[in-house]
Amino acid sequence: MSRVTVRRAISRADEKAFIKFQWVPYKGNPCWVPPLLLDRRKLIDRKNNPFYRHAQMEMFLAERDGSIVGRIAAIVNDNHIREHNEKVGFFGFFECIDDQAVAGALFDAAGAWLKDKGMDAVRGPASPSVNDEYGMLIEGFHLPPTILMSYNPPYYPQLVEASGFAKIKDLYAYKVEESKVFTDKLVRGAEIVRKRTGVTIRTIDFSNFDSEVKLIRELYSRGWERNWGEVPMTEDEFTYVAKDLKAIADPRVIIIAEIKGKPVGFGLALPDLNQILIKNRNGYLLPALVRVMLFKKQINLVRIMILGVLPEYFSTGIGALLFYETGRRGVDSGYPTGEASWVLEDNVMMNRGAELMQGEIWKRYRLYQKPLS
């Protein structure tokens, strides 16, 4: 068998090849949702994407007999190192043919680069961060991913584990259905929380978008500071992401909890645009926009991305109320099904909330780690 070589992706042609290779491992896979090429370019744009103001990334391409057979990126996130006081680098954007020699060569290249940057371990996948596509699918390969969630062929976990990586954390995706959610117990519990705390729930005001984004960022930064692996987005990052999400968001399922006018928590759900993009097989923007305009009303699922309250309100039940309100408003808005994702396997509060809504785990994702000895 011919030798595998790995080289850095430096030129614009290399970056184009890096993006387009993703189509190779998924050829004929009906569950894969092709990404928009424009979105992929923005995600790896180290000049304009504000994530790279505090992070470094090197991209690699694997070749055999003149053909690209794999890709990977190595990432050093300075904000993660500061936040968690650990010299952990990341791998991301991993795509590979079903060949252990290719996978091993890619992980060796990424590991060597990270070690040269002073990292003690490599974790992933993070493409490129915890706030983007995160984790490797290990269960649920027969289901398409929801919006902004990752997907990979079933053989990827074996390639990773055979390259010396081990599980460090699992992430859950819960399916929540209208027919199961609104039990008498849940409805009574929601009313009890309302009366006991005086909390009110409102939807986001898109006419006052900039100030609402600032408010949500403040809640997000405070409410998620204790989560394992979490790195709060900078103001520039949050604004950058919010502008993209505004174009696809449904304000009816973005909610803010307040007590006497003071914001104490929020919930963010997005219509599952992947139900439309899955048919946009070439990744071009214009056909995707046309499809969205024609078929957006047919979307019947929302991804519940973020739910949480400020730390001082953790024990009030407002988190569960946000779950309930997101589900109720989702159904009222034409989304009878939701996916709550992702949830850390040891996030007791969020797992209890999903279980309270009769949610079932229908997909599992895994984060892997390997020491750089």
Buried (B, 14 or more C-beta within 10 A) or exposed (E): EEEBEBEEBEEEEBBBBBBBBBBBBBEEBEBBBBBBBEBBBEBBEBEEBBBBEBBBBBBBBBBBEEEBBBBBBBBBBEBBBEBBEEBBBBBBBBBBBEBEBBBBBBBBBBBEBBBEBEBEBBBBBBBBBBBBBBBBBBBBBEBBBBBBBBBBBEBBBEBBBEBBBEBBBBBBBBBBBBEEBBEEEBEEBBEEBBEEBEBEBEBBEEEEBEEBBEBBBBBBBBBBEEBEBBBBBBBEBBBBBBEEBEEBBBBBBBBBBBBEEEBBBBBBBBBBBBBBBBEBEEBEEEBBEEBBEEEBEEBEBBBBBBBBBBEEBBEBBBBBBBBBBBBBBBBEBBBBBBBBBBBBBEBEBBBEBBEBBBBEBBBBBBBBBBEBE
